[in-house]
Amino acid sequence: MKLDAVKFGLAAAYAVAVIWVLCVIVVLLLPGMSMSMGGYMMHADFTGMTWHMGFLGLVFGLILWAGFTGFFAYLLAAIYNRLL
């Protein structure tokens, strides 16, 4: 079964956009817990750091994460289709 690379890329971009917005909400509502969780995920100690999440950070992060994920998913589907 071939994948539609464009639709797969768009679906991945939309999914990451939703996750990004949810993550921003969690960071804004629970900054301490988010910093600890981020440290655990990165194997780092972020206790001396703080979050700086403004509107532009939300927008640029959303565009960059969704865009790169969409491109990666498109590339993944295109390679998958070639290997069939």
Summary of the structure (lengths in Angstrom):
residues: 84
radius of gyration: 16.2
end to end distance: 8.1
largest distance: 49.9
contacts: 204
relative contact order: 0.21
helix: 79%
strand: 0%
